[in-house]
Amino acid sequence: MTIPLWPDFVMANDLSPDAFGSEVDEACEEIESATKGIGANRQKVIDALATQEPTKRAMISKRYMELYGSDHKRFKHMADLMAKEFSGDLGTALEYLALPPNQAECLMLKKAMKGVGADVDVIWSIMAGRTNEEMEMLKKTFFQMYDKDLSRMLAGELHGNMERLVFNCLQAAEEGYDPEFHTPEKARDDAEAIHAFGQGRIGTNEKGIFKILCSSPPQHLELINKEYADKYGYALWKAMEKELGGMGEKNLRRATLYLVGMKLKPFETMAKLIDQACRGFGTDEDLLTCCLIRFQPHLANVNAAHIEEYGKNLHDLIRSEAGGKYKTLLLTIVSAVWPEEGM
């Protein structure tokens, strides 16, 4: 199965306040006192939210509205309070941290589809490489939050092969691994089919490739990759780079490589996406924020992969790319799972 990003606690949708405990109430009190009056205390809110792992943040999000919702009747979620009190990259990040992971990703998608021109990188990085269970819950949560169908919203923002890729991901059709079905023979057939859809014909059949990639469980995709490399001399990554999209479809290649990577090398793939958010002319703060918050449960492994691949830990990367309290918040998110030496 593809690696999950959300905690079991969230997937079970068991947010009973009886199990929250005093620490959650204390964090809620800190947030309430830090946002009262003129001028919110940014550091106190960062300390209350960014230091928590996703399960605890989900508890804080729900409990805060139970304790103080009557004082904030125009707010539906604690994220609405963050949007009111904070602005810029810091405010956006705090909005996401103030929601359970499934709701935070829905807000990320909504923001990515707001205005003229969608933030395609944020969209495909959320939609690709997900477990079936998370994808189904994501679609359900989006409708509950915004009374709109996620697939229809995406259809209005995406076009061509990127739309085909994302809609294959939306189907939540990854097969459960069955060694009696996912045999070396089937892997060989699928490898040949991918080659026939791409290298073996004039004009790539992207739809056929996407269907195989999305439906294959990681164990089977690993076999496909081996069979492909044995027969054609290079791995699936190289095949995707050669076949998918022309000069104007760099995002399609990146998205497809991300899909394959999340199944075969998830931590290295997460590290690469974080690094890509910081490359080029100026940091892509929206993508960087979404990555660090979404990947937080796995950031210890991602940090190790980033050091191995790029010779720099995530703390140093963030220091070189972000500033102010936004930098403080991102460093706190990483330190919650990988504390810096001497800190």
N, C-alpha and C positions, 0 to 999 in steps of 0.2 A: 504494500500500500504506500502511496505517496506520503511523505512526512507531513503530519498535521502542524498547523501554526497556532491553533487555539487550544487552551487548556481543557481537560476533560470536564472541569467544573462548569465551564461556559457551554460546552456542547450538551451537557445534561440539562441545562437551563434550570438548575437548582439553586436559585439565589434566595434561599430562605433566610430572613434576617435573624432567626434564632441561632444560626451558626456563625454569625459575623464576629462576635466578640468585642471586647472593649477597645482593642487597637483600631478597629474600623471606626468606631464612634469617635475616638480621639482624633483621628485623621480628618473626619468630617468637621469636627469642632475647629480644628486648625484652619481648614479652608474657609469656613464661615467667618471666623474672626479676621482672617487675612483679607477678605473681600468686603468687609463692612466699612462704611464711611467713604471719604474722598481719597482715592488712590489706593489700589490694592497692593499688598505686600507680595511681590513676585517670588521672592526667595522662599517664603513660607509655603506658598502653593506648590512650588517646585519640590520642596522637601516632602510635602504631604503626598504628592502624586507620582513624581518621577522616580522616587526611591522604591516604589512598590512593583511587585511582579504582577502580570495580567490578572490573575485570579483575585488578588487583593484589591486591585483597582476596580474590578467589576463589582465587588462588594461595596466599595466606597461610593461608586457611582449610584448604586441603588439606594444605599442607606442614607446618603445625603438628602435625597429627595423625600425620603420618609421622615427624616428629622426636621428638615427646613423647607420642604416644598410649600407649606402653607404661607411662608414668608416670601416666596418667590413664585407667585401664582401664574405669572406669565411665562415661566420657564418650564419646558417639558422635560428637559434633561439637564444635568449638571453642566454639560457642555455649553448650554445656552448662557450660563453664568460666566464661563471662561470667555466666550465670544464678546460678552458685554464689558468685561473688565480688562481684557488684554487684546493687543493687536499684533499685526505682523507675523513673522515666522514663529515667534514665541506663543502668540495667541492661538495660532492654528494647531501647534503641537499640543498645547494644553487642552484644546477642544477634544482632540483625539484621545488623550490620556484620561479625560473625564468620562469616557464611555467604555462599556465592555468591548472586547475585541471585535465581535461581529458587528456591533453598531458603529464602532469607529471606522471599520472598513467601508461600511455603507456611506458614512459621511465623507470619507476620502473619495469614493466614487462620485458622489454628488458634486463635490467641489471640482473634481476633474472634468465634469461635464458642464460646468457653469460658464457662461459667457461665450464669446466667439472662439471656436477652436478648442477641441478637447485636449486634455493632457494625456496623450495616448500612452506614454511610458508608465504613468501611475495606473492606468486602467489595465494594461496587459500584465503588469507585475502583480496585480491583485487577482486577476482572473485565471492566470495560467499556473499550472503545477499545484492544484489544490486537491484535497481529498473530496470524494463524492459527498460526504456528510457535510463538510464545510461549505461546499458550493450550494447545496440545497438550502442550508440554513441562511447563507448569505442572501439568496434570492427571496426567501421568506421574510427575513429581517428588513430588507430594503422596502418591500411592499408595506410592512407594518409601520415603518418610520415615515414613509413619504406617500403612501397610497398610490404608488406608481410601479409598473412592471419594469424590472431591471432590464430585461431583454429588449423591450421596446425603447427604453431610454438609450441603451447602447447602440441600437440600430440607427438611431437618429444622429449618432456621433461618429460611428465608424463606417468605413467603406472598404470595398474590395477584399483583398486577401486578409487584411487585419480583422475585418468583420467576420470572415469565415473562421479564422483561428479562434477568436474569442467566443464565437457561438458554438464551436466544437467543445470548448472548455465549459461553457454554460450547461451542456447536456449532462454533466456529472456522470459520464459513462465509462469511467475506468473500471476494467474488469477485475474481480477478485482473483488473486493468483491461484492457479490450479495446475500443479505439475503434470497432471495427466492430460490437461488440455494445452497448457503452455509448454509444449515440447520443443526440443531443438529443431525438429522438422518444421513446426509452425513458425519458429523464429526465422528459419531459413526462407520460408515462403514469404514472410512479412518483409524481410530484408530485400528479397528480390522484387517484391511489389513496390517498396519505396524507391528502389533504383529505377524500376520501370516507369513510375510516376514522375521521375525527375531526369536522371542522367540518361535513361534509356529511351527518351522520346524527345521530339521537338515540341517545346512548350511544356512547362511543368504543371502537373496536376496537383496543385496545392491541397485541394480538398481531400484527395485520397491520402496524401501524406499526413495531414492533420488528424484524420480519423484514426489512423494506425497509432500515431504518437499519443493521442489523448486516451485511447481505449486500452493501451498496453500498461499493465502494472510494472513497477520498476524492475522486478526480477526478470520479466519477459523482455523488457526493453534492453536490459543488459545483454541478454542472449542475442537479440536482434543486432545490437551494436557489434558484438563479436562476430556474428555471421557476416555482417556487412563488411567489416574490416578484413576478414579472412578472404572474402570473395572479390572485393573491389579495391582493396589496398589502402583504404582510409576509413576513419570512423564516421559515425552519423553527424558529429559536429561539423566536420569538413564538408560532408554532403549537403547539409543545410546551408552552409555559407556559400556553396557553389550554385545552388539551385533556386534558392528562395529570393524572389524580388529582384528588381533591377537596381539601378543607381539610386532611384528615389524611394526604395523600400528598405532602407537600413533598419528601421524599427521592426519590420516584419521578421528579419533575420534575427535580430536581438531577442524578440519575443519568443520565437520558436526555439532558439538555443537555450533560452531561460526555461522553457517548458521541459525540454530534454534534460537540462541540468538539474532541475528540481526533482526529477525522478532518479537520476543516476548519481549526481554529486551535489546534494542540496546545500551543504554548508559552504562549499567553494563557490556555488552559484550565487548564494546570498551575498557573500563577500565581494564577488565581482560586480553585482548590481550596486552595492553601496559605493564601491570604487568608481563605477561609471557615473554615478550621480555627482561625483566631485571632479570629473575630468572636463576638459574643454574650456570654453570661455565662460567662466563663472559657475558656481555651484548650483545645481538644481535642488534648491532647498525643499521643495515640495516632495520630490522623490526621496531625498535623504531622510526627511522626517518620517515619511510613511514606512520606509525600509526599517529604520531603527526601532520604531514602535511595533511594527508587525513582526519583526524577527526577534524581538527581545527574548522570548523563551529559549532561543537557540544561540544567543549572541556569544556565549562562551566558546562554542564550537566555531562560530563564524569568525570571531576574533582570532582564534588560532589559525584558521584557514587564511585570513587576511595577512597575518604575519608571515605565514609560509609563502604566500604568493607575491606579496608586495613589499615585504620587509618592514612593515609599519603596523603598529596596533591601531585599533579604532580610536583610542583616546587621542593619539597623535594626529590621526587623520582629521578628526573633528576640530582640534585646535588650529589646524592649518586652514580650515574651510569656513568656520563659523565664528561669530563674535557675540559679545554681550551675554545677556541672560539666556539667549537662545543656545549659545555654546554651553553654558552651565547646565541647562536642561538636558541636552543631548549627552553630555558627559555623565550626568547622573543616571540616565537610562542605562548606559553601558556599564557603569560602575556597580549598578544593582546586581549584575550577574557576573561581572569580571572586575573586581576592585583593583585599582592601581596599587602597585607596590609603594609603600610609604605613605599612603593616604589613610 
